[in-house]
Amino acid sequence: MATLGKPQNTIAILQKYNFNFQKKFGQNFLIDTHVLDKIICAADINGDDFVLEIGPGIGTMTQYLCEIAREVAAVEIDANLIPILADTLQDYDNVTVINEDILKMDIRALVQEKNGGKPIKVAANLPYYITTPIVMGLFESHVPIESITVMVQKEVADRMQVGPGTKDYGALSLAVQYYARPEIVAHVPPNCFMPRPKVGSAVIRLTRYEQPPVQVEDESLMFRLIRAAFNQRRKTLANALGNSPEIALPKNVIEQSIAELGQPATVRGEKLTLAQFAELADLIYYRLRQ
């Protein structure tokens, strides 16, 4: 089987099936074998691993994964790609192609069935328009995951790993860093894809923490506070929380909690660390229970 990472092989398979790229699915296929090697290397996959691949496309990375992993499940939303995958993956008996929307799938059930509920590794060249819901969905549904190694828009990769006080710092930074240790492993220019995207990309590895780096009484309250703080990031933290329908807290509770945190009334959410958001959530949690 010819490797699809070479541009001429990708073009040949697309022409064979008269495939048209679907803008709505954000399809950009990787045509650089060096980048594929970097992703596989960063994902640290071995012969014992069950790997979930999201958005296999024509099977470019899937072929690489099948060579190394014990078993691969490739979830592809575009029905037009299913016959192509049957062709490009015909030499492998350790792959299951699933024609579904990853955001609607019961991934925990899949992990239970295929890997006995033990942690899996995720690898993906993600459609950029739904990167955040996919990554957060995997973490928030508490799917047993060891690591997620994904190709994303460079700007999103930057957001996942930055700290307080920077313009890229936001709800995504905090959420990712609560669940995992982020590390950008490669920068990928637009000419490594077909068709070429308008933006640069990056491969980021998110290594799941066994225990989050901060402890908090009410995880969902903390994330509601974080979302509210960054939904109106130009406002002070007190005003952003006070305006949020998701929070619905009395103004005095918010102001007293921020003061007890040792922060000025004018502080903005972008100045707070993950540990401070956890502490604020606990202060509010205990104050509401009094």
MOGIHU-V129324 format. One line per field, one symbol per residue. ss: DSSP state (H for helix, E for strand, C for the rest). phi: phi as a letter, one per 30 degrees, with the letter a starting at -180 (. if undefined). psi: psi as a letter, one per 30 degrees, with the letter a starting at -180 (. if undefined). A space follows every 10 residues. Layout:
ss=???
phi=???
psi=???
This chain:
ss=CCCCCCHHHH HHHHHHCCCC CCHHHCCCEE CCHHHHHHHH HHHCCCCCCE EEEECCCCCH HHHHHHHHCC EEEEECCCHH HHHHHHHHCC CCCCEEEECC CHHHCCHHHH HHHHHCCCCE EEEEECCHHH HHHHHHHHHH CCCCEEEEEE EEEHHHHHHH HCCCCCCCCC HHHHHHHHHE EEEEEEEECH HHEECCCCCC EEEEEEEECC CCCCCCCCHH HHHHHHHHHH HCCCCCHHHH HHHCCCCCCC HHHHHHHHHH CCCCCCCCHH HCCHHHHHHH HHHHHHHHHC
phi=.ddddceddd dddddechdc dcddchdbcd bbdddeeddd dddhcbdcdc ccccidicje deeddddcdd abcccbdded ddddddddcd dcccbcccdb dedcdddddd dddcbhidec ccbacddddb ededdddddd dhddbdabcb cbdedddedd cdceicddda ededddddca cdbdcacbde ddbbddddbd bbcbcccddd bedbcbdbed dedddddddc dbddddeddd ddddddchcd eddddddddd dicddddced dddedddddd ddddeddddd
psi=kkkffkeeee eeeeeeghkk kjefghjjkk hjfeeeeeee eefhkaffkk kjkkifcgge feeeeffele kkkjjkfjff feeeeeefgf fkggkkkjil jefflieeee eeefggglkl kkkkjkkffg eeeeeeeeef ghkjkeljjk klkeeeeeef flalflffka eeeeeefefl jkjkfkkjlf gglklklfll lkkkkjjkke klfkkkejee eefeeeeeef fifflleeee eefkffehkk eeeeeeeeef fgklfgklef fkleeeeeee eeeeeeeff.
